């Protein structure tokens, strides 16, 4: 059982999951921004996440990049109906493979780092994420990225259901509205794991290096 933050984020136990940091979700000229969504929180968060990723690499904590792509072949009738309700004027699917919108925003994997491509909110649905994590002996997930209350939360929930510890980084996740962000943080802290800041994670890595 992992009881302390140092244990939960330690390089022997944890992986840093970076969820959906892509142009269509984050860039001020991406798909969401063009539809009038407020990108402020994500733009403010991105530099903090970049720093956390670099600190993770120095601490030898595995970094797993998760990206989403959309296509007609992977869009179900249920998904299509949901999208039409939310974006009835949408002409072209965002996040198409090979498009600018699907490219990484402000952060990117280094050679050798794992990349998981998903087609649903949760990165555990019909992907090899669980296999990757189990193969490396990972027990704990450090959750970052966008959107706090959609894809990051969905992945964290499924991770907990698969018996991973969840460490949810409050200032390295973001969504359109602060109310949704804060609601997810409350839910995560009560039912699914611990909610911490990036500074707390970095400090825990620093303590782990001490003799």
Secondary structure as UniProt FT lines:
FT   HELIX           5..9
FT   TURN            11..13
FT   STRAND          14..19
FT   HELIX           23..26
FT   TURN            28..29
FT   HELIX           31..34
FT   TURN            35..36
FT   HELIX           40..58
FT   TURN            59..60
FT   STRAND          62..68
FT   HELIX           72..74
FT   HELIX           77..86
FT   TURN            88..89
FT   TURN            97..98
FT   HELIX           100..102
FT   TURN            111..112
FT   STRAND          114..118
FT   TURN            123..126
FT   HELIX           129..135
FT   TURN            136..137
FT   STRAND          140..146
FT   HELIX           148..152
FT   HELIX           153..161
FT   TURN            162..163
FT   STRAND          165..174
FT   HELIX           178..187
FT   HELIX           188..192
FT   STRAND          194..196
FT   HELIX           198..209
//
